[in-house]
Amino acid sequence: MQPDHVHFVGSIGLDTVDDVLKACGRTLGRRLKRLPDGEPGGRRLWVSWQVPLLRASPFLRQVGQSQFPLELIPGVKPEEIRFGELGYSREARISYQDFCAARERGDVPKNVRFQVSLPTPFAVIGAFVHGEGVPQVLAAYEQAMIREVRSICAAIPHADLAIQWDVCIEMLAWDGRPSPFTPRIENKEEAIPRPIGKLCDTIPEDVEVGIHLCYGDYDAKHFIEPVDAAKMVELANAIADVTKHPLAFVHIPVPVSRDDDAFFEPLEELKLDPGTEVYLGLVHEDGAEATKRRIATAKRHLAEFGIATECGIARQRTVQRVERLIRIHAESSVEPPD
């Protein structure tokens, strides 16, 4: 039996929000439980659209002649640092109007939630701010992100809303292998899961919360490839253990070359609440038959899961490639029972 649910991580490289909602909603219908707006425009490059905001801060300055990294201006006190609107709530409120219109037209099924995908604050500040002031800047940015979440939750009916935290830089740190994007984090068993749990717990209980574990999507490829699912299973379990808010779903990426038991076997160690859905990012451009091979192997180690791509599908992807990936989701899954 093929999976009957499909998940989209965030970016979907079509031209407009309406294009995304129409293409995904009409092609996949009841297979969808949640649907993002596709993150068009500047959000197509994930956290990069936050660079102008950081450069405009009166508390930060450039290091050298490049646009980033940035650093805290000497003499600024921690309590002085503050960020205003980050833009995520404004974008979500606008896209939700498009979502409602698409649902009213019948492009999106009635019971699908509007998904807002957000980076963890560490992903933004860790990427673009360096120096001794990083902890103070991170604390201020985290408070700004929490205000964004509260604004989103105030504007969008909770029964219509799902919030996904994109856990990328922390995932690389948890994995521990070197890459240009892997930060050094001391005491990572404590320092990584708890801030993510804190973010989850700021969200009202009747708003769905999910986690996207990520190895990056630079030029449509991971920063580094996971050896197997073990590190992702470890981090998923660690986050679930410290989070009071129930996790509606966890997304785990799967490299295109892996249809072997060795990759999927660690999934047997997942210790999630029975109500937490698992989505495996095993949909790739090599087509439905290859995707079904990965599904068949995964089924030997995890009885129930939905399918997704390994990350967003915007970078280095044309409209034609994105439309093909959406079709592969449909060809590799089935309609859920009534």
C-alpha positions in Angstrom: 0.0 0.0 0.0 1.4 3.4 -1.0 1.4 6.3 1.4 -1.8 8.4 1.4 -0.5 11.7 2.7 1.9 14.3 1.1 3.8 17.1 2.8 5.5 20.2 1.3 8.3 21.6 3.4 8.1 25.3 2.3 9.5 26.7 -0.9 7.8 25.6 -4.1 9.3 27.3 -7.1 6.3 28.4 -9.0 5.7 32.1 -9.9 2.9 33.0 -7.5 1.1 31.9 -4.3 -2.0 31.2 -6.4 0.0 29.0 -8.8 1.3 27.0 -5.8 -2.1 26.5 -4.2 -3.7 25.6 -7.5 -1.0 23.2 -8.7 -0.6 21.4 -5.3 -4.3 21.5 -4.3 -5.7 20.3 -7.6 -3.0 17.6 -8.2 -2.9 16.1 -4.6 -6.3 17.0 -3.1 -7.1 15.0 0.0 -3.5 13.7 0.3 -2.7 17.1 1.7 -3.2 18.0 5.4 -1.3 21.3 5.2 -0.1 23.5 2.5 2.5 26.4 2.5 2.3 29.4 0.2 5.5 28.4 -1.6 7.6 31.2 -0.2 7.8 33.3 -3.4 10.0 36.3 -4.1 12.9 37.0 -1.6 11.8 34.1 0.6 12.7 31.7 -2.2 16.3 31.8 -0.8 15.1 30.9 2.7 16.8 33.1 5.4 18.7 35.2 2.9 15.8 37.7 2.7 16.6 38.6 6.4 20.0 40.1 5.4 18.6 43.5 4.5 16.7 43.6 7.8 19.9 42.7 9.8 22.0 45.3 7.8 19.4 47.9 8.6 19.7 47.3 12.4 21.3 50.2 14.3 22.9 47.7 16.6 24.9 45.8 14.0 27.7 46.7 11.6 29.5 45.1 8.7 32.7 43.1 9.2 35.1 44.3 6.5 33.8 45.3 3.1 31.4 42.4 2.5 27.6 42.7 3.2 28.0 40.0 5.8 29.0 38.7 8.3 27.8 41.4 10.7 28.8 42.0 14.3 27.4 43.8 17.3 28.6 47.4 17.5 31.0 47.7 20.5 29.4 49.3 23.5 25.8 48.2 22.7 24.2 46.8 25.9 22.3 43.5 25.6 19.1 45.1 26.8 19.3 47.8 24.1 19.2 45.3 21.2 15.7 44.9 19.6 14.3 43.9 16.3 10.9 45.1 15.0 8.9 43.3 12.4 10.8 40.4 10.7 8.2 40.2 7.9 7.1 36.6 8.4 3.8 37.5 10.0 3.0 40.1 7.3 3.7 37.6 4.5 1.6 34.9 6.3 -1.4 37.2 6.7 -1.3 38.2 3.1 -0.9 34.6 1.8 -3.7 33.4 4.1 -6.1 35.6 2.1 -5.0 33.8 -1.1 -5.3 30.5 0.7 -8.9 31.2 1.7 -9.8 32.3 -1.8 -8.2 29.2 -3.3 -10.2 27.1 -0.8 -13.4 28.9 -1.7 -12.7 28.2 -5.4 -12.2 24.5 -4.7 -8.5 24.5 -5.5 -7.7 23.4 -2.0 -9.8 21.0 0.0 -11.7 22.4 3.0 -9.9 20.5 5.7 -6.3 21.5 4.7 -4.5 23.9 7.1 -2.4 26.8 6.0 1.2 26.0 6.8 3.7 28.8 7.9 7.3 27.5 7.7 9.7 29.5 9.9 13.5 29.2 10.4 14.8 28.9 13.9 16.4 32.1 15.1 19.7 30.3 15.3 19.6 29.7 11.5 19.4 33.4 10.8 21.7 34.8 13.4 24.2 31.9 13.2 24.5 32.4 9.4 24.9 36.2 9.3 26.2 37.5 12.6 29.7 36.7 14.0 31.7 37.7 17.0 31.3 37.8 20.8 27.9 39.5 20.6 26.1 36.6 18.9 24.3 35.3 22.1 22.9 38.8 22.8 21.8 39.3 19.2 20.3 35.8 19.1 18.3 36.4 22.2 16.8 39.6 20.8 16.0 38.0 17.5 14.4 35.1 19.2 12.1 37.5 21.0 11.2 39.1 17.7 10.4 35.7 16.1 8.2 34.9 19.1 6.3 38.1 18.5 6.0 37.1 14.8 4.4 33.8 15.9 2.0 35.5 18.2 1.0 37.9 15.5 0.4 35.0 13.1 -1.7 33.1 15.6 -3.7 36.3 16.4 -4.5 36.8 12.7 -5.2 33.3 11.4 -7.9 31.0 12.9 -6.1 28.3 14.9 -8.1 25.5 13.2 -6.7 26.7 9.9 -3.1 27.0 11.0 0.1 24.9 11.2 3.5 26.2 12.0 6.7 24.4 10.9 10.1 25.1 12.4 12.9 24.6 9.9 15.8 22.9 11.8 18.8 23.1 9.5 21.9 24.6 11.1 21.1 22.8 14.3 20.7 19.5 12.4 24.2 20.0 10.9 25.7 20.7 14.3 23.9 17.6 15.7 25.3 15.5 12.9 28.8 16.8 13.8 30.6 16.3 10.5 32.4 19.4 9.1 30.9 21.5 6.3 31.0 25.2 5.5 27.7 25.6 7.3 28.3 23.4 10.4 28.7 25.5 13.6 30.5 24.4 16.6 28.1 24.0 19.6 29.3 23.0 23.0 27.0 20.6 25.0 24.8 20.2 21.9 22.6 17.6 23.7 21.3 20.4 25.9 21.9 23.5 23.7 20.1 22.3 20.6 16.8 20.6 21.6 15.7 23.0 24.4 15.6 26.3 22.3 13.6 24.4 19.7 11.3 23.1 22.3 10.9 26.6 23.7 9.8 27.9 20.2 7.3 25.1 20.0 5.9 25.9 23.4 5.2 29.5 22.5 2.5 28.3 20.1 -1.1 27.9 21.3 -2.1 24.2 21.8 -4.8 24.2 19.1 -2.3 25.4 16.4 -0.4 22.4 14.8 3.3 22.4 15.2 5.8 20.4 13.1 9.5 20.1 12.6 11.5 19.9 9.4 14.9 18.3 9.9 17.1 19.6 7.2 20.6 19.0 5.7 20.3 22.1 3.5 19.4 22.8 -0.1 22.4 24.6 -1.7 22.1 24.4 -5.5 19.4 21.7 -5.1 21.8 19.5 -3.0 22.3 18.9 0.7 25.3 20.6 2.3 26.4 17.2 3.4 24.5 13.9 2.9 23.3 12.1 6.0 25.0 8.8 6.5 21.7 7.2 7.5 18.6 8.3 9.4 20.2 7.8 12.9 21.2 11.4 13.6 17.8 12.7 12.5 16.0 10.1 14.6 18.2 11.2 17.6 17.3 14.8 17.2 13.6 14.2 16.6 13.5 12.2 19.8 15.4 14.8 21.7 13.1 17.6 20.6 9.9 15.6 21.3 11.3 14.8 24.8 11.6 18.5 25.8 8.6 19.9 24.0 5.3 20.2 25.9 3.4 21.1 22.7 2.4 18.0 20.9 4.2 17.6 17.6 1.8 17.2 14.7 4.5 16.0 12.3 8.2 15.5 11.8 9.9 15.6 8.4 13.0 13.5 7.7 15.0 13.9 4.4 16.2 10.9 2.4 19.0 11.3 -0.2 18.2 10.3 -3.8 20.7 7.5 -3.8 19.4 5.7 -0.7 16.9 2.9 -1.2 18.9 0.5 1.1 17.8 -0.9 4.5 20.9 0.6 6.2 19.6 4.1 5.7 16.1 3.5 7.0 16.8 1.0 9.8 17.3 3.7 12.5 13.7 4.8 11.9 12.8 1.8 14.2 14.2 3.9 17.1 11.8 6.8 16.7 10.1 7.6 20.0 7.4 10.0 19.0 3.9 10.5 20.3 1.4 8.1 18.5 -0.3 11.2 17.1 2.8 12.6 15.4 2.9 12.0 11.7 6.3 11.2 10.0 7.0 12.4 6.5 10.0 11.0 4.7 11.6 13.2 2.1 12.2 10.5 -0.5 10.5 12.1 -3.5 13.1 13.0 -6.1 13.3 13.9 -9.8 14.2 10.3 -10.7 10.5 9.6 -10.9 7.7 7.6 -9.3 9.3 4.1 -9.8 12.5 5.1 -8.0 10.4 6.8 -5.3 8.4 3.7 -4.8 11.6 1.7 -4.3 12.6 4.0 -1.5 9.0 3.7 -0.1 9.2 -0.1 -0.1 12.4 -0.1 1.8 11.3 2.4 4.3 8.1 0.4 4.9 10.2 -2.5 6.3 11.3 -0.2 9.1 8.4 2.3 9.6 4.9 1.1 9.1 3.2 4.5 8.6 4.5 7.6 7.0 3.7 10.3 4.4 6.0 11.4 1.6 7.7 14.7 0.7 10.8 16.0 -1.0 14.0 16.2 1.0 13.8 20.0 1.3 12.1 22.9 -0.4 11.8 22.8 -4.2 12.7 26.3 -5.3 16.5 26.7 -5.6 17.9 25.8 -9.0 14.6 24.5 -10.1 12.5 25.7 -13.1 8.7 25.8 -13.1 8.8 22.7 -15.3 10.9 20.8 -12.7 8.7 21.8 -9.9 5.5 20.7 -11.7 7.2 17.4 -12.4 8.0 16.9 -8.8 4.4 17.7 -7.8 3.2 15.0 -10.2 5.7 12.5 -8.8 4.1 13.0 -5.4 0.8 12.1 -6.9 2.1 9.1 -8.8 3.8 7.7 -5.7 0.9 8.0 -3.3 -2.8 7.1 -3.2 -6.0 9.0 -2.1 -6.7 8.4 1.6 -9.9 6.5 2.4 -13.1 8.5 2.9 
